[in-house]
Amino acid sequence: MTESVLLARLAAPLQSWGIGSHFDRRDTQLRPTKSGCVGMVAAALGLNHADDIGHLAALRFGVRADRPGTPVHDYQVVGGGPMPLRPRDLITDHRRAEAAAAWLDRERGPTFGRSADTALASWYGAPKEIAPDERTGVLIAGNLRREPMQTYRWYLADAAFVAAFESRDRELLERIASALEQPKRLLWLGRKSCPPSGTIAGGVHPGTLETVLRSTAPLPNATAKPPWFWCEVPPGTRGASRATDQPVTFDPERRMHAVRWETRSRLTPDPDPAIRWEDLIP
């Protein structure tokens, strides 16, 4: 069996490919990650987070930055301002019930939750850091401060990439290509706020990552310079660098990534490319 390559057009007003993000600061790589692209494929196929993704993670991955885009960031605040005490809060959050117990014993009147009691004065205005409580298992807020949390979220604006998966299993690649155009779950480019625009699947073609991407025409409005090309290679390849975006499992209870190796180089498409986007995208 010979290698085949599935092409995927990744374009949108915003993309975000984080690799070391936390809640208050969400970064983005300057190109799509393998983990993010495998996750998109898994969603298209309808897989659950805990399902085995070994057959997808084993695909050889590459990406060409036809239009690198511009890094931009968004500043947000979450969970500021006061919030009256509600009966629901006492039922679901034992900490609130305990703090309010003394006040509830003496409080009387037609309005619930309007106490100025110091035990409740500094409690938050909106839920933050939601997680199951160790004592009850009920979802409660881990952060009870009234002050808002500040967050910075980075994106790539107006970027367009050609991602590619290589495999000897052409049937699997064709199944993925069909799923990308008729996905079983919603797709996004790295983050749920970044849906893809237009057609994604660019067909399945014989060859390797290097040969197929070299024979594929640039996307519309591509950079005038030869685009950067990141290509997955075996460990020990001369000039290769580590990438920590090799997905092992997306199970939220044991989410895990491993190391893979890749090279980065300029890739000049053929002057008369055999694969043209007008033939692939209606």
Contacts in CASP RR format, 6 or more apart in sequence:
PFRMAT RR
TARGET T0000
AUTHOR 0000-0000-0000
METHOD contacts of the structure
MODEL  1
MTESVLLARLAAPLQSWGIGSHFDRRDTQLRPTKSGCVGMVAAALGLNHA
DDIGHLAALRFGVRADRPGTPVHDYQVVGGGPMPLRPRDLITDHRRAEAA
AAWLDRERGPTFGRSADTALASWYGAPKEIAPDERTGVLIAGNLRREPMQ
TYRWYLADAAFVAAFESRDRELLERIASALEQPKRLLWLGRKSCPPSGTI
AGGVHPGTLETVLRSTAPLPNATAKPPWFWCEVPPGTRGASRATDQPVTF
DPERRMHAVRWETRSRLTPDPDPAIRWEDLIP
1 168 0 8 1.000
1 169 0 8 1.000
1 170 0 8 1.000
2 168 0 8 1.000
2 206 0 8 1.000
2 207 0 8 1.000
3 166 0 8 1.000
3 167 0 8 1.000
3 168 0 8 1.000
3 206 0 8 1.000
3 207 0 8 1.000
3 208 0 8 1.000
4 166 0 8 1.000
4 167 0 8 1.000
4 168 0 8 1.000
4 170 0 8 1.000
4 173 0 8 1.000
4 204 0 8 1.000
4 205 0 8 1.000
4 206 0 8 1.000
4 207 0 8 1.000
5 164 0 8 1.000
5 165 0 8 1.000
5 166 0 8 1.000
5 173 0 8 1.000
5 204 0 8 1.000
5 205 0 8 1.000
5 206 0 8 1.000
5 207 0 8 1.000
5 208 0 8 1.000
5 209 0 8 1.000
5 212 0 8 1.000
5 213 0 8 1.000
6 164 0 8 1.000
6 165 0 8 1.000
6 167 0 8 1.000
6 173 0 8 1.000
6 174 0 8 1.000
6 176 0 8 1.000
6 177 0 8 1.000
6 201 0 8 1.000
6 202 0 8 1.000
6 203 0 8 1.000
6 204 0 8 1.000
7 162 0 8 1.000
7 163 0 8 1.000
7 164 0 8 1.000
7 201 0 8 1.000
7 202 0 8 1.000
7 203 0 8 1.000
7 204 0 8 1.000
7 205 0 8 1.000
7 212 0 8 1.000
7 213 0 8 1.000
7 216 0 8 1.000
7 275 0 8 1.000
7 280 0 8 1.000
8 37 0 8 1.000
8 162 0 8 1.000
8 163 0 8 1.000
8 164 0 8 1.000
8 165 0 8 1.000
8 180 0 8 1.000
8 200 0 8 1.000
8 201 0 8 1.000
8 202 0 8 1.000
9 160 0 8 1.000
9 161 0 8 1.000
9 162 0 8 1.000
9 198 0 8 1.000
9 199 0 8 1.000
9 200 0 8 1.000
9 201 0 8 1.000
9 202 0 8 1.000
9 219 0 8 1.000
9 277 0 8 1.000
9 281 0 8 1.000
10 32 0 8 1.000
10 37 0 8 1.000
10 63 0 8 1.000
10 160 0 8 1.000
10 161 0 8 1.000
10 162 0 8 1.000
10 163 0 8 1.000
10 189 0 8 1.000
10 196 0 8 1.000
10 200 0 8 1.000
11 67 0 8 1.000
11 159 0 8 1.000
11 160 0 8 1.000
11 161 0 8 1.000
11 196 0 8 1.000
11 197 0 8 1.000
11 198 0 8 1.000
11 219 0 8 1.000
12 159 0 8 1.000
12 189 0 8 1.000
12 194 0 8 1.000
12 195 0 8 1.000
12 196 0 8 1.000
12 197 0 8 1.000
13 157 0 8 1.000
13 158 0 8 1.000
13 197 0 8 1.000
14 72 0 8 1.000
14 155 0 8 1.000
14 156 0 8 1.000
14 157 0 8 1.000
14 189 0 8 1.000
14 193 0 8 1.000
14 194 0 8 1.000
15 28 0 8 1.000
15 32 0 8 1.000
15 155 0 8 1.000
15 156 0 8 1.000
15 159 0 8 1.000
15 189 0 8 1.000
15 190 0 8 1.000
15 194 0 8 1.000
16 26 0 8 1.000
16 28 0 8 1.000
16 153 0 8 1.000
16 154 0 8 1.000
16 155 0 8 1.000
16 156 0 8 1.000
16 189 0 8 1.000
16 190 0 8 1.000
16 191 0 8 1.000
16 193 0 8 1.000
16 194 0 8 1.000
17 28 0 8 1.000
17 29 0 8 1.000
17 31 0 8 1.000
17 32 0 8 1.000
17 33 0 8 1.000
17 36 0 8 1.000
17 156 0 8 1.000
17 189 0 8 1.000
17 190 0 8 1.000
18 26 0 8 1.000
18 27 0 8 1.000
18 28 0 8 1.000
18 29 0 8 1.000
18 33 0 8 1.000
18 190 0 8 1.000
18 191 0 8 1.000
19 27 0 8 1.000
19 29 0 8 1.000
19 33 0 8 1.000
19 35 0 8 1.000
19 244 0 8 1.000
19 245 0 8 1.000
20 27 0 8 1.000
21 27 0 8 1.000
23 129 0 8 1.000
23 149 0 8 1.000
23 151 0 8 1.000
24 149 0 8 1.000
24 150 0 8 1.000
24 151 0 8 1.000
24 152 0 8 1.000
25 151 0 8 1.000
25 152 0 8 1.000
26 151 0 8 1.000
26 152 0 8 1.000
26 153 0 8 1.000
26 154 0 8 1.000
26 191 0 8 1.000
27 154 0 8 1.000
28 71 0 8 1.000
28 154 0 8 1.000
28 155 0 8 1.000
28 156 0 8 1.000
30 65 0 8 1.000
30 68 0 8 1.000
30 71 0 8 1.000
30 156 0 8 1.000
31 63 0 8 1.000
31 65 0 8 1.000
31 68 0 8 1.000
31 161 0 8 1.000
31 228 0 8 1.000
31 230 0 8 1.000
32 63 0 8 1.000
32 161 0 8 1.000
32 163 0 8 1.000
32 189 0 8 1.000
32 190 0 8 1.000
33 190 0 8 1.000
33 243 0 8 1.000
33 245 0 8 1.000
34 61 0 8 1.000
34 62 0 8 1.000
34 232 0 8 1.000
34 243 0 8 1.000
34 245 0 8 1.000
34 246 0 8 1.000
34 247 0 8 1.000
34 260 0 8 1.000
35 245 0 8 1.000
35 246 0 8 1.000
35 247 0 8 1.000
35 257 0 8 1.000
36 190 0 8 1.000
36 245 0 8 1.000
36 247 0 8 1.000
37 61 0 8 1.000
37 63 0 8 1.000
37 163 0 8 1.000
37 165 0 8 1.000
38 53 0 8 1.000
38 56 0 8 1.000
38 57 0 8 1.000
38 59 0 8 1.000
38 61 0 8 1.000
38 247 0 8 1.000
39 53 0 8 1.000
39 56 0 8 1.000
39 247 0 8 1.000
39 250 0 8 1.000
40 180 0 8 1.000
40 187 0 8 1.000
40 188 0 8 1.000
40 189 0 8 1.000
40 190 0 8 1.000
41 56 0 8 1.000
41 165 0 8 1.000
41 176 0 8 1.000
41 179 0 8 1.000
41 180 0 8 1.000
42 51 0 8 1.000
42 53 0 8 1.000
42 56 0 8 1.000
42 250 0 8 1.000
43 183 0 8 1.000
43 184 0 8 1.000
43 185 0 8 1.000
43 186 0 8 1.000
43 187 0 8 1.000
44 176 0 8 1.000
44 179 0 8 1.000
44 180 0 8 1.000
44 183 0 8 1.000
44 184 0 8 1.000
44 185 0 8 1.000
44 187 0 8 1.000
45 175 0 8 1.000
45 176 0 8 1.000
45 179 0 8 1.000
45 184 0 8 1.000
46 179 0 8 1.000
46 183 0 8 1.000
46 184 0 8 1.000
46 185 0 8 1.000
47 53 0 8 1.000
49 250 0 8 1.000
49 251 0 8 1.000
49 252 0 8 1.000
50 249 0 8 1.000
50 250 0 8 1.000
50 251 0 8 1.000
50 253 0 8 1.000
52 249 0 8 1.000
53 247 0 8 1.000
53 249 0 8 1.000
53 250 0 8 1.000
55 172 0 8 1.000
56 247 0 8 1.000
57 246 0 8 1.000
57 247 0 8 1.000
57 248 0 8 1.000
58 167 0 8 1.000
59 165 0 8 1.000
59 166 0 8 1.000
59 167 0 8 1.000
60 165 0 8 1.000
60 166 0 8 1.000
60 167 0 8 1.000
60 209 0 8 1.000
60 232 0 8 1.000
61 163 0 8 1.000
61 164 0 8 1.000
61 165 0 8 1.000
61 166 0 8 1.000
61 209 0 8 1.000
61 232 0 8 1.000
62 163 0 8 1.000
62 164 0 8 1.000
62 165 0 8 1.000
62 166 0 8 1.000
62 209 0 8 1.000
62 213 0 8 1.000
62 229 0 8 1.000
62 230 0 8 1.000
62 231 0 8 1.000
62 232 0 8 1.000
62 262 0 8 1.000
63 161 0 8 1.000
63 162 0 8 1.000
63 163 0 8 1.000
63 164 0 8 1.000
63 229 0 8 1.000
63 230 0 8 1.000
64 161 0 8 1.000
64 162 0 8 1.000
64 163 0 8 1.000
64 164 0 8 1.000
64 213 0 8 1.000
64 216 0 8 1.000
64 227 0 8 1.000
64 228 0 8 1.000
64 229 0 8 1.000
64 267 0 8 1.000
65 159 0 8 1.000
65 161 0 8 1.000
65 223 0 8 1.000
65 227 0 8 1.000
65 228 0 8 1.000
65 229 0 8 1.000
66 160 0 8 1.000
66 161 0 8 1.000
66 162 0 8 1.000
66 218 0 8 1.000
66 219 0 8 1.000
66 222 0 8 1.000
66 223 0 8 1.000
66 227 0 8 1.000
67 158 0 8 1.000
67 159 0 8 1.000
67 160 0 8 1.000
67 161 0 8 1.000
67 219 0 8 1.000
67 221 0 8 1.000
67 222 0 8 1.000
67 223 0 8 1.000
68 156 0 8 1.000
68 159 0 8 1.000
68 223 0 8 1.000
68 227 0 8 1.000
68 228 0 8 1.000
69 156 0 8 1.000
69 157 0 8 1.000
69 158 0 8 1.000
69 159 0 8 1.000
69 160 0 8 1.000
70 156 0 8 1.000
70 157 0 8 1.000
70 158 0 8 1.000
70 159 0 8 1.000
71 154 0 8 1.000
71 155 0 8 1.000
71 156 0 8 1.000
71 157 0 8 1.000
72 154 0 8 1.000
72 155 0 8 1.000
72 156 0 8 1.000
72 157 0 8 1.000
73 152 0 8 1.000
73 153 0 8 1.000
73 154 0 8 1.000
73 155 0 8 1.000
74 152 0 8 1.000
74 153 0 8 1.000
74 155 0 8 1.000
75 150 0 8 1.000
75 151 0 8 1.000
75 152 0 8 1.000
76 150 0 8 1.000
76 151 0 8 1.000
76 152 0 8 1.000
76 153 0 8 1.000
77 148 0 8 1.000
77 149 0 8 1.000
77 150 0 8 1.000
77 151 0 8 1.000
78 126 0 8 1.000
78 128 0 8 1.000
78 148 0 8 1.000
78 149 0 8 1.000
78 151 0 8 1.000
79 124 0 8 1.000
79 125 0 8 1.000
79 126 0 8 1.000
79 127 0 8 1.000
79 128 0 8 1.000
79 148 0 8 1.000
79 149 0 8 1.000
80 124 0 8 1.000
80 125 0 8 1.000
80 126 0 8 1.000
80 146 0 8 1.000
80 147 0 8 1.000
80 148 0 8 1.000
81 124 0 8 1.000
81 125 0 8 1.000
81 126 0 8 1.000
81 146 0 8 1.000
81 148 0 8 1.000
82 125 0 8 1.000
82 146 0 8 1.000
83 123 0 8 1.000
83 124 0 8 1.000
83 125 0 8 1.000
83 126 0 8 1.000
84 112 0 8 1.000
84 113 0 8 1.000
84 114 0 8 1.000
85 96 0 8 1.000
85 100 0 8 1.000
85 112 0 8 1.000
85 113 0 8 1.000
85 115 0 8 1.000
85 120 0 8 1.000
85 123 0 8 1.000
86 112 0 8 1.000
86 113 0 8 1.000
87 112 0 8 1.000
89 96 0 8 1.000
90 96 0 8 1.000
90 97 0 8 1.000
90 100 0 8 1.000
90 104 0 8 1.000
91 97 0 8 1.000
92 138 0 8 1.000
92 139 0 8 1.000
92 140 0 8 1.000
93 133 0 8 1.000
93 138 0 8 1.000
93 140 0 8 1.000
93 141 0 8 1.000
94 133 0 8 1.000
94 135 0 8 1.000
94 136 0 8 1.000
95 140 0 8 1.000
95 144 0 8 1.000
96 120 0 8 1.000
96 123 0 8 1.000
99 119 0 8 1.000
99 120 0 8 1.000
99 123 0 8 1.000
100 115 0 8 1.000
100 117 0 8 1.000
100 119 0 8 1.000
100 120 0 8 1.000
102 117 0 8 1.000
102 119 0 8 1.000
103 115 0 8 1.000
103 117 0 8 1.000
103 119 0 8 1.000
103 120 0 8 1.000
107 113 0 8 1.000
107 115 0 8 1.000
122 144 0 8 1.000
122 145 0 8 1.000
122 146 0 8 1.000
123 144 0 8 1.000
123 146 0 8 1.000
124 141 0 8 1.000
124 143 0 8 1.000
124 144 0 8 1.000
124 145 0 8 1.000
124 146 0 8 1.000
125 146 0 8 1.000
127 141 0 8 1.000
128 141 0 8 1.000
128 142 0 8 1.000
128 143 0 8 1.000
128 145 0 8 1.000
128 149 0 8 1.000
129 141 0 8 1.000
129 142 0 8 1.000
129 143 0 8 1.000
130 139 0 8 1.000
130 140 0 8 1.000
130 141 0 8 1.000
130 142 0 8 1.000
131 139 0 8 1.000
131 140 0 8 1.000
131 142 0 8 1.000
132 138 0 8 1.000
132 139 0 8 1.000
132 140 0 8 1.000
133 139 0 8 1.000
133 140 0 8 1.000
143 149 0 8 1.000
155 191 0 8 1.000
155 194 0 8 1.000
160 219 0 8 1.000
160 220 0 8 1.000
160 221 0 8 1.000
160 222 0 8 1.000
162 213 0 8 1.000
162 216 0 8 1.000
162 219 0 8 1.000
164 209 0 8 1.000
164 212 0 8 1.000
164 213 0 8 1.000
165 173 0 8 1.000
165 176 0 8 1.000
166 207 0 8 1.000
166 208 0 8 1.000
166 209 0 8 1.000
167 173 0 8 1.000
170 204 0 8 1.000
173 204 0 8 1.000
174 204 0 8 1.000
176 201 0 8 1.000
177 201 0 8 1.000
177 202 0 8 1.000
177 203 0 8 1.000
177 204 0 8 1.000
178 201 0 8 1.000
180 187 0 8 1.000
180 200 0 8 1.000
180 201 0 8 1.000
181 199 0 8 1.000
181 200 0 8 1.000
181 201 0 8 1.000
186 192 0 8 1.000
186 195 0 8 1.000
187 195 0 8 1.000
187 196 0 8 1.000
187 200 0 8 1.000
188 194 0 8 1.000
188 195 0 8 1.000
188 196 0 8 1.000
189 195 0 8 1.000
189 196 0 8 1.000
198 281 0 8 1.000
199 280 0 8 1.000
199 281 0 8 1.000
199 282 0 8 1.000
202 280 0 8 1.000
202 281 0 8 1.000
203 280 0 8 1.000
205 212 0 8 1.000
205 275 0 8 1.000
206 212 0 8 1.000
209 231 0 8 1.000
209 232 0 8 1.000
210 231 0 8 1.000
210 267 0 8 1.000
212 275 0 8 1.000
213 229 0 8 1.000
213 267 0 8 1.000
213 269 0 8 1.000
214 267 0 8 1.000
214 268 0 8 1.000
214 269 0 8 1.000
214 270 0 8 1.000
215 269 0 8 1.000
215 270 0 8 1.000
215 273 0 8 1.000
215 274 0 8 1.000
215 275 0 8 1.000
216 269 0 8 1.000
216 273 0 8 1.000
216 275 0 8 1.000
217 269 0 8 1.000
217 273 0 8 1.000
217 275 0 8 1.000
217 276 0 8 1.000
217 277 0 8 1.000
218 227 0 8 1.000
218 269 0 8 1.000
219 277 0 8 1.000
220 277 0 8 1.000
225 266 0 8 1.000
226 266 0 8 1.000
226 267 0 8 1.000
226 268 0 8 1.000
226 269 0 8 1.000
227 266 0 8 1.000
227 267 0 8 1.000
227 269 0 8 1.000
228 264 0 8 1.000
228 265 0 8 1.000
228 266 0 8 1.000
228 267 0 8 1.000
229 264 0 8 1.000
229 265 0 8 1.000
229 266 0 8 1.000
229 267 0 8 1.000
230 262 0 8 1.000
230 263 0 8 1.000
230 264 0 8 1.000
231 262 0 8 1.000
231 263 0 8 1.000
231 264 0 8 1.000
231 265 0 8 1.000
232 260 0 8 1.000
232 261 0 8 1.000
232 262 0 8 1.000
233 240 0 8 1.000
233 261 0 8 1.000
233 262 0 8 1.000
233 263 0 8 1.000
234 261 0 8 1.000
235 261 0 8 1.000
236 261 0 8 1.000
237 261 0 8 1.000
237 263 0 8 1.000
239 263 0 8 1.000
240 261 0 8 1.000
240 262 0 8 1.000
240 263 0 8 1.000
241 261 0 8 1.000
241 262 0 8 1.000
241 263 0 8 1.000
241 264 0 8 1.000
242 259 0 8 1.000
242 260 0 8 1.000
242 261 0 8 1.000
243 259 0 8 1.000
243 260 0 8 1.000
243 261 0 8 1.000
243 262 0 8 1.000
244 257 0 8 1.000
244 258 0 8 1.000
244 259 0 8 1.000
245 257 0 8 1.000
245 260 0 8 1.000
246 257 0 8 1.000
246 258 0 8 1.000
246 259 0 8 1.000
246 260 0 8 1.000
247 256 0 8 1.000
247 257 0 8 1.000
247 258 0 8 1.000
248 256 0 8 1.000
248 257 0 8 1.000
248 258 0 8 1.000
249 255 0 8 1.000
249 256 0 8 1.000
END
